[in-house]
Amino acid sequence: MAEGKKLNITITSILLGVLGAVLVSSSAFYMVLKFGTLTWSSITVTTISILILNFLKNTNDKEIAITQMIMGSGTTIAAGVAFTMPVYVLFGGSLESINRDTMFFTVLVGSILGGFVSYIFRAKMLEEDKLEFPVGEATFNVINSGKNIQSSRAVGFGVGMSSIVTILRDANFSRSKPLVPTVFFLKNGLNFYISPMLVGIGYILGLSKTFLWFLGGILVYFISDLISKFYEIDDFANVKFSLTMGILVGIGFCIVFKTFTFENFKKNSNILVKLLFLTIFFLFFTNMIYKIPLFLSILSMFLVIFAVVISGYTTGKTGINPIEINAIVTISLISFLNKLFNGLNISGERYVVGLTTLILFLMACIVTVASSFAGDILNNSKMCTKVGINPREQFLAQMIGAVASSFIITFLFLLFFSSEKTLSYASSNLKISIILDSINQIPHLKVFFTGFLIGAILKFFNFNIIIFGIGMYMPFSFTLTVFFGGMLSFLANRISKSFYGRMLLFSNGLMGGEVLVGTFLSLIMLIS
């Protein structure tokens, strides 16, 4: 009994995890700003944790898992900040107007909310809806591979091959043409994104799910073309973006709606009670720090819940977390309501909201950090169920990582944006540019609501629309790579079950190698 209650969080795991969180957060923040993208760090920090802990002492799977959770927490938190606060500066906001303590508490509260809402929905997503969380599954496989020399070799070979491809693709970003192209151009305008990680995700998902992803990637062009003609809009790229964003938001809305309908209310009443207590905490915090109207505080909390649900289900089904959608929806909706209610005359009383541009972006930062961190937490929840770590201990480990990462990310943001070079990175970042353009409203609002209705209706009737929606949203070059991984999975399974299993471990290594090299390359560029 005493052994079962033994705490797996050790001094070594905390110290190593916090030190690693500083390095990983720094590289993640830089990577998002410069390249507009971020890959999961779970397998990378797991590999680092295994190597260092085995070098320092006799360790076990649980200590490795705890260390990687603390170490990797900062990656997704950094992404949440990098997709929101730089937009404030580019919009004309002054860096001097951002109070350091307010910024820190904003990042920390976003992390705490993401942690609690994920914890509340954990059982529903993992046990009731049985979401796969392929990244969490891959992380467990890497930890577990250490027990078998053949498994270790399969993972190691995947890491090695992926690392070589990534180095040949990404080294010498600006000086010369890379030996391996980022995109391989096929006939008829098609292109194939060279990414071992996406191949690994496709292999884990399998052929049937990647085919749905592929189908979404194809049909979105026909659907977007029809909608463009219907609304007489000559802007195909933004029509596609608004349509697919609407579909994913509609899916998230329907999931939340169905969770608390009369049919499911009693079964999920404990979720609602916990969310109400969490909302009270959030209202107290926003009133104390930001002094915004009650209805905007409640709206922000609803957006946090909504964003975490979208992140949880998309990450659980596909391994993709489109957090920029949450940033766009939050900024657009709060900005619209601020304009609507500010100066409104009610019974002779003029209503003043007083929401500044800075507060708008801080609210968006909370929502985006929460949804981004939620994807990491839920991936780790999948891993923890297999390793044997209880949810409370997981939550404690992730919160330790969140506090350490919030400090370093706040420091990095204020440091980076005192440099003109960082501003040039952010201004040329496609996703940040899209968020900047959506401040006044989402592009082609009619198209967005059309997508919203499509997503909500199909999800209401239980169509497997999430993977299909991600296929519509992601660039088709990514979709082809994922589908290629799915076809490899089918072929390996046809050869033999044992060969499929070895290739599964190899694909886990593919996912880890690309992120490992990307982390170190970004650290090198950051230092230089």
N, C-alpha and C positions, 0 to 999 in steps of 0.2 A: 504493500500500500504506500509505504514511504517513497519507494522508487517511482511509483506512478505520479506522485505529487512533486517530484524533483523539478526544479526550475531549469529550463534549458538555456535561458539567457545568462551568459557568463560575462565576467569582466573582460575577458579576451574578445568575445564576440562584439561587445559594445565598443571597445576601443578601436578594434580593427574596422568595424562597421562604420563608425563615425568618421574615421580618417578616410576610408574609401568613399564615403558619401560626399565629402568635400571635393575630392578629385572627380568623381563621376558627375556630380552636379555641375561643376565648372565646365566639363567637356560637353555635357548635354545642353547647357545654356548657350554655349558658343555654337554648337552644331545646329540648333534651331535657328538662331539668328543668321548664320552665314548661309545655310543650305535649305532652310525652311522645312526640315524633316527631322524625325527622330525615330530611332529603332529601340525596341525593348532591350533593356540592359540586364534582364534577369539571368540569362545564361552566362553573360560576360562576368558579372559579379559573382556568380556561383563558381565559375572556373577559378577566378582569383581567390575566392574564399577557400576552396579546396586546396589549392597550391600552398597558400600561406599557412593555413591551419595545420595541414599535414607536416609542414616544415617546422612549425613551432612546437607542436605537441601531438599527443594522441587525441584524436577528435572523433566525432560521430556525425551522422546525417543531420540530426536535429540542430547541433551547434552550427554546422555549415549553413543550414537553411535560415537560421536566425541571423547569422552574420550577413548573408546575401540580402535579406529583407531590409536590414538597417542600412546597408551600403547602397542598395538600389533605389531607396525611397526618393532620393533627390532628383532622379532622372525625370520622372513624370511631373514632379512639382515644378522643376525648371521649365519644362515645356509649357505648363499652364501660364507661368509668368511671361515667358518669351512670346507667346501668341497674343498677349493683351497689352501689357504696360508699354512696350515700345511703340504701339500704335498711338498712345496718348502723346508721346514726345513728337512723333511724326505729324500728329494732328495740330501741333503748335503749342502743346503744353510745356511748361517750364520744369526742368529737372529740379530746380531749387524749391518748387512748390510741393514736392513730395517729401513729407516728413519720414525720416528713416524708421522711427518706431511704428508709425502707422502702416508703413509698407511691410514691415516685419510681421505685425499682427494680422495684416490682411492675408499674407501668404500662409501664416500658421493656421488661421481660422479656416481658410479654404482647405488646408490639409486635414484638419480635425473633422470638418464636415464631411469631406470625402471618405474619411475613415469610418465615421459613425454610420453614414447612410449605407456604405458598402456592407458594414457589419450587420445592419438591420435587414438588408435584402439578401444577405449571403445564403441563408438556408433556401430561400425561394429560388434563387438562380442556380445553385449547385445541386440541391437535393430534389426540389420539386420540378424545376424545368430542365435539370440535368444538362446544363450548358457545358461544352467541351473544354473551353479555355486552353487552346493548343499551346500557348506559350507557357502556361503553368504546368501542363503535362510534360513539355519538353524540359523544363527546369528540373522536375522530379527525375526524369530519365537520366539527366546529366549527373545529379547527385547520386542516384542509385547505381550508375555505371561503375562507380569505384569499387563495388563489391565483386566485380567479375573482370578479369584481365581482358577477355575478348570484347566485352562491352566497352571498356575504357578505350581500347584500340579503335573501335568503330567510331566512338564520339571524337576521339583525338584526330582520327583521319579526316573526319568531316570538318573539324575546327581548322586543321592545317590547310586543307584544300580551299575552304572558304576564305581563310586569311590571305592566301596567295592571290586568289582572284581579286579580293578587295584592295590589296596593296597595288596590284597592277592596274586596277581601275581608278583608284582614288589618289595615288601618290602623284606629286607634281601637278597640283590642281591648276596652277596658272602659268607655269613655265613652259611646259611642252605637252604634246598630245600623249595621253596615256596609252599604255600597251594594250589594255583591254578597254573597249569603249563602254561608256555608261549605258548607252542604248544601241542595240543592234538593229539596223533597219532592214526590214523584209520587203517583199514586193507589194505593190498596190497600196503604198502608204502606211502599212502596218509596221510597228516596231516592238522590240522585245527588250525589256529592261533587264540588264545583267545584275541579278541579285541572288546570291546563294540563300539569303534569309527567306526571300519570298518562295523559292523552290522548296525550302524546308517546311514552310507553313502549308504550302499546297500538298506536300506529301502527307503531313499529319492530318489535314482535313479529308483527304481522299478524293477519288474521282467524282462521286455523285455531288458533293458539296461544291467542289471547284467548278463543276460543269454549270451549276446554278449561278455561280459567280461569273463565269464566262458568258452565260446567256444574258445576264443583266448588263454586262459590258457591251454586248452586241445590240440588244434591243433599245438601250438608252438613246442611241443615235437615231433610230427610227421614230421613237416616241418624241424625242426633243424636236425632230424635224417637223412632225405633225403639229406639235404645240406651237412651234415658231410660226408656222403658216396660219394656224387658227387665230392666234393673237396678233398676227402680222408684225412680228418682231424679227429684225435682221441682226441678231446678235446670238449666234448659235452657242458659243462657249458659255456665256452667262445664263442662257436658257437651260442648258444642260446642268450647270452648277445649281441654279435655283430649284430646278425640278428634283434633282437627286437629294439636295438638302431637305426639301419639303417632304420627300418620301421617308427619309430617316427620322425626321422630327415627328411625322405622323405615326410612324411605328412606335416611337417612344411614348407619345401621348396615349395611344391605344393600350399599351402595356400598363401604364399608370392607371388609366380609366378602368380597365378590366380587373385590376388588382383590388380596387375599392368599390366595385359595383355591389348591388344588393346580394347577388349570387355568391360573391367571394368575400363579402364584408366581414362576416363572422370568422371565417378561416384566417383572414389577414388582419384582424382587429389589433393584434399585438404589434404588428408593423406600424399601424396608424398611431397607436398610443406612444410608441417610441419616437416617431417622427414629430408628434406634437410637443413632447418634452424637449426635443432637439431644437424645434422652432422657437420655443420660449427662450432658450439659451441664445440663439442667434439674434432674436429681436432685442434682447438686453444688450448684446454686444454692439449691434449696429446703431442703437440709440445712443449708447455711451460714446462710441468712437466717431461715427459719421453724422449722427443727428439728422437722419433722413426720415421722411414720413412713414407711418406704420404700414401703409398699403404697399410701398416700394420695398420695405423690409420683408414683408410676407411674400411679395412677388419674387424677390431674390432667393428666398428659401425654397419656394416652389421650383424655381429654375435649377437650383442645386440638385433637388431630388430628381427632377426630370432629366437633367444632364447626366447624373450618375446612372440612371436606368438605361439611357441610350448607350453610354460607354460600356456598362456591364454586359448588355446583350450583344453589342457589336464585337466587343473583345472576346466574349464567350463563344460566339459563333464563328468568328473569322480571324481573331488575333489582331484586328485593326481597331484603333480608337480615334475616330475623327473629331478631335477636341476643338478644332477651329470652328466647327459648326456651332458648338455651344457658345463660343465667344461671339460669333456673329449674331445669333438669336438673342443673347443677353443684351448686347450693346444696342441692337436695333429696337428691341421691345422696350427697354427702360428709357431710351432716348425718346421714343414715340410717346410714351405715357407722360414723361416729364414735360414735353411740349404741349400735350393735350390738357393736362391739369394745371400747368403753370399759368396763372392769370385768369383762371376760370372764375366766373361770378356766380356764387351760390347764395340765393336769398339776400342779395345786396352785399355779401361778404366776398371780397376778392381773395382767392385761394392762391398762395404762393408756395411752390414746392421747394425752390432754392437748391436744386440739385446741380452741383458744378460738374464740369467735364471730368475733373479728376475723380470725383466720387463715382461717376458713371463707370469709369475704367477700373476703379478699385472693386466695385461690385462685380464687374465682368471677370476680373482676376480671381475673385473668390470662387465663382461658378466654374471657371475653366480649370483652376487648380484642383478643385474638388473632383471634377469629372475625370481629369487626367490621372490623378492619384488613385482614384477608384479602380481604374483599369489594372494598375499594378497590384493593388491590394487583392482584387478578386482573382487575378492570375495566381498570386501567392496562396490564396485560400485553397485553390485547387491543389497546389503543391503540398500544402500543409496537411490536407486530409489524407494524403498518401504517405507522407513522412511520419505523421502521428503527432503533430503539434496542435494544441487546442486553440480555438479562435481568440481567446483572451490574451494568450501569450503572443500570438501573431500580432494582434492589435497593439500591444505594448511595444513590441520590437519595431513596428512600422512608425509608431508615434515618436520613438527615440530618433529614428532616422529623419522624420519630418521636422522635428525641432532643430536638429543640427543643420539640415538642408535649408530651412527657412532663413537661418542666420547667413549662411554663405551666399544664397541666391539674392537676398536683399543687398548684401555688400557688392556682389558682382554686378547687379543691375545698375546701382548708382555709380560704380566704377566704370563700367563699359560705356554708359551713355554720356559720360563726360568727354568721350572721344568722338571726333568727327568720323573716324573710320568705322566705328560701330554703327553710326547712323546710316552710313552708306550701305552697309550690309543689310540693315533692316529695311531700308527704302527699296532695295532691289529684291527683297524676299516676296515671292508671289503670294503666299498665303497671308502674310501681313498686309500686303497691298489690297487683297480682297476684303479683309476685315476693315481696313481704313475706308474703303469705298462703301461699306455697308453701314456707316455710322448714321447717316440720315434715314436710310431704309434698305431692306434687302432688295437686291436687283430683281426686277420683274416680279413684283409681289403676286400678281395673278398666277404666274407660273409656279411660284412657291406654294401657294394654297392649293393649286391643282395637284401638285406632288403630295402635299400634306393629306389631301382626301384619298388619293390612291393608296398611300402607305397605311393610313388609319383603317380604311375599309378592308383592305386585303389582310391586315394583321387581325382585325376583328373576327374575320371568318377563318382564322388559324392557318392561313397560307404561310409557307416557310419563306417569308419575304426579306428577312434580315440579310442573309447572304446575297440574295438577288439585289437588294438595295446597295450593299457595299460594292458589288460588281458594277452597278451603274455609277457610283460616286467616284471610285478610284480610276486613275488613268488607265487606258486600255493596255498600255505597255506593261503595267504592273499585273493586270489581269492575265495576260498571256503567260507571264512567268509563273504565276500561281497555278494556272491550269496545267502547265507543263509538269509541275510538281505533283499534281493530282494524277496525271497520266502515268508518271513514274511509280506512284503508289499502286496503281492498278496492275501495272506490269510486274512489279515485285511480288505482289500477292498471288499472281498467276503462276509465278515460278515456284514458290514454296512459302509456307508460313514462317519458317526459320529465316529465310532470306529477307522476307518482308520485315521481320523484327530487327535484323542487323541493319537494314537500310533505314529503319525508323531511328535508330540510334545515330546513324551517320547523318540523317537529316537534322537531328537535334544539334549536332556539331556544326552543320552548315549555318544554322541560325545564329549560333554563338560566335563563330569566327568573324563574320562580317561586323557584328556589333563591337567585338573586342578590338579589331583593327581600327574601326571608326572612332572608338573612344580614345585610343592612343594617338591617332593622327590629329584629332581635334585638340587634344592636350598639347601636342607639339606646336600646332599652329597658334594656339592661344598664348603659349609662352613666347613664341617668336614674334 
